[in-house]
Amino acid sequence: MKIALKLLGISLLLFFFVSPAAAQTPDNLIMTESGEMNAEKPLDDIVEKKLTFEKRVLPYDHIREADIFWEKRIWRVIDVREKMNLPFAYPERPFFTVLLEAAEAGEITVYSTEDDKFSIPLTPDEVASMGASIDTIATVDPETYEETYQVVRNEVNPQDVKRFRLKEIWFFDEESSTMQVRILGIAPLIEEYDDNGNLKYERPMFWVYYPEAREVLARERVFNIANDSSPMSYEDLFEMRYFSSYIYKESNVFDRRLQDYLSGTDLLMEADKIRQEIFNFEHDLWAY
């Protein structure tokens, strides 16, 4: 009799303290090696990567106008075909796709290429129409030989965007006695071809105001060749200057680009000369 009462008491305790939902695992739940259950789909990783999304973007330090001792505006070109810039063209998530989707969703404001002063904003609808073209193609029915016309929408191919323009300002801050750089804008360059498939020219599609886009770029992971687990973002990439580029314009009284008066090897040498002058400016201020 006592044994029966003890068994009844144990059964009641299990009934109250063990939930039926916890006692049984539904068939649609998948247990990963990390001990987490996902009811929707298997996790294509060891753990869910959240560091990039949870990281805060640090605001820039306040710079007083009186502390800017010297500054120079520089325009660069980033070619994604260079080895160091290959992460920009990562097929799974190209950098151009990141900018285009954010602009179409209204997360960032993009500006017209009539100038590079961010003066004419574009609406998400204008950006969406810019990223696609409408063509009319004729099709013939093989049985009735009837010709019909069909309107198709051609989305822009991210692989056609092989270069990006970068506008930045180099300045010397007297308060910290350091040379600093701030990126102002990024513009993707799309290639235009003729009917025979020959390249005609490349044109900028829109300008992205970089300080506003930092929050969006900080949520986008960049492929790291050395370590897949490194939570580097595009914002980290630009702030750490982890890219290769060349100068195609500096602020000048004629407001002209280097290619307007130089070509070939002379153009590359002049671009390197401008880079070296910026590098030497800070060192020339000190006496050793």
N, C-alpha and C positions, 0 to 999 in steps of 0.2 A: 504493500500500500504506500509506504514512504517513497519507494523508488518511483512509483507511478506519479506521485505528486511532484517529485523533483523534475521528472521529464516534462510534466505539464508546465511547470514554471519556466523551464528553459525554452520551451516552445513559445510561450507568451512573450518572453524577452526578445527572442528572435523576430517575432511578428511585429513588435512595436519599434525595435531599433534598426531593423534591416528593411530598407525600402524595397518593394517588389521591382521598381524600375532599376535600382542599383544591383539587384540580385541577378538580373538578366541583361545581357548586352545585346542590343538590337543587331540584326544582321547587316544593316546598312552602315554601321559604324566600323571604321578601319583603324586599328591600333598601329601606330608607327613605332619605330624603335626608340624614339624619345619618350614614349609613354603618353603621347597626345592622341586624342581621337578626332577624326575628321569625318563628318557625316556627309560631305558633298563629294569629295574626290581625294585620291591619294596625294600626299604631299611630295612634290618632286624635289625633296631636299632632306637633310637630316633634321633640321629645325626650321621653323618659320622665321625668315629674316625680317626683322622689324627695326633694326638700328637706324637704317637710312631714313625711314619715315618718321621716327621719333626724334631725330637729331634736330636741334634748333639752329637756325641761321643767325650767326652773330652779326649785329648791325655794324656798319662802318664807324670808325672813330670820327668824332666831330672835328672838322678842319676849319679853322678861322681863315678868312680871306687874307688877313694881314700876315699870317704865318706862311703863306705860299710865296716862297722866295723866287722860284723859277718853275715854269711848266712848258710842256711841249705836247701838241696833239699829234698822234700817230695813227695811221690806218694800216692794218695788216691783212694778210690773206692766209687762211688755214686750208691746206690741201689735204683732204682725207685720204689720199692715196699714198702719202708718206707713211713710213713704218710707225713712227711715233703717234700719228694721228689715226691709225686704224680703228681705235675704239669709237670714233665718231661715225664710222660706217658699219658698225656691228649689225649684221642682218636682222637679228631678233628685235632690236630696238634702236634704229638709227637716230642720230641727233636731230636730223631734219624732221622726222616723225614726231619727236617730242615737242619741238617748237610749233609745228603745224597743228597738232591736236590740241595743245594748250591755247593756241590762238582761236581755233574754231569753237572751243568750249567757253571762251571768254575769260579764261583764267589769267591771261596776260593780254595787254594791249599792244598791237603791232602798228607800225607807222609806214606811210607811203615812202617810196624811194625817189620821189621828186627832189628831195634833199635828204641829208643825213643829220638833220637837226631835230628830228622827232616832232615835227610841227603838224602833220596831217595824220590823225589816227584813222585806222581802218576798222570797219565793223566785222564781226565774225562771219557774216554772210559774204562780204567781199573777199575775205580770206579763203572761204570755202570755194567760191567760184574761181579764185586765183589758182587754187591747187588742183583744178580739174578742167578739162576741155570737153566740149560737146561736138560730136561729129555725126554726120548722116551717112550711112552706108547703104548701098543697094544690094539686095539679095534676089536671086532668081530661083523660082520653084522648079525643081528638076522634072516634074511631071507636067505642069501646066505652062511652064516657061513664062509665068507671070512675074514681073519685076515689082518688088516692094521695097520701100525705104524704111529704115529703122534708125532711130536716134539712140546713140550709145554715149555713155559718159566715160571718159578716159581719165582715171586718177593719175596724178603726178607720181612718177617713179622716184623713190628716194635715191636710187642709184644714179639718177641724172644730176643730183646735187653733189658735186665733187669738191666744191670749195665754199668757204664762208669768209665774209669780210668782218673785220673786227675794228672797232673804233675805240681808242683808249687815250687817256691823258697820263703822262708822266710828270710828276711834280716833286719839288723838294720842300719838305715840311721843316720850317725853322724850329718849331716846338720840340720835335723829336730828333731833329738833325739827321733825317733819313730821306732817301729817295724812294718814292712810292709810286704805284700805278693803280689806276682805277679804270676798269672796262666800262664803257658807256653803251655800246650797242653791238649787235650781231645781225648780220644779214646773209641769208643763204643765197647762193648763186646757182641758177638753173640754166642748163644748156639748151639752146635753141637750134633746131636742125631744119634744113630745107626739105623739099619733097623727095630728094634723092638720098636722104639720110646723111648729108654732109653737115658738119658743124658750122654754123654761121657765127654765133657769138654766145656769150653767157651774160645774163642780166640778173640783177638783184631782185628778189621777189618782194621782200618787205624788211623793215628794220625792227628789231626787238630791243626794247630798252632794258639793258641787262640788270640794273639795280632792282627793277620791278620783277624781273623773271627769276631772281635768285631763289625765292621760295619754291617755285616749281622745279627748277633745276636741281635743288637740293633733295628732291624726292625721287629723282631718276638715277638709278644705279648705272655705273660705267663698268664695262668689262675690263677687268684687271688681268693682264697677261701673266703676272707673277703669282697672283693669289685670288682664287675664285671667292674666297670668304671675306676679302677686304671690302668694307662697306663704303667705297669711294663713290661720290656722286659727281654730276657735271659741275655743280657749284664748287666742289673741292678741286676738280680738275682745272678750272679757270683761275681760282684763287691761288693755287700752288704753281700756276704757269706750267702745267704738265702737258704742253703741246708744242708743236713745231710750227713756225710761221715765218713769213718774210714781209718786210715793209714795202708798201707800194706808194705811200704818200706820207708827207709830213706837212705841217702847217707852214705855208709860205705866202709871200706877197702876191704871187700870181695864181694861187689856189689851183695848182696843176699837179698831176701825178707824175711819178718818175718816168713812166712809159711815154709821156707826152714829149719828152726831150731826150730820152735815153733808150737804148735797146741792147739786147744781148748781154754780153758779159759786163758792159758798163753799167747796166741797170742793176745787176746783182751786186756789183762792187759799191755802187752808190747806196744801195739799201744797207749793206753791211757797214758802210761808213757812218750812216745815221745811227745805227745801233751802237756802234763803238763810241760815238760822240756822247750819247746818253750815258753809257757806262762810265766814260772818263770824267763826265761833268762832276759827279759827286766826289770822285777821288781828287780832283783838282782843287776842291775847297779845303782840303786838309793839308797840313804841313807835317812831314815826318822827319 
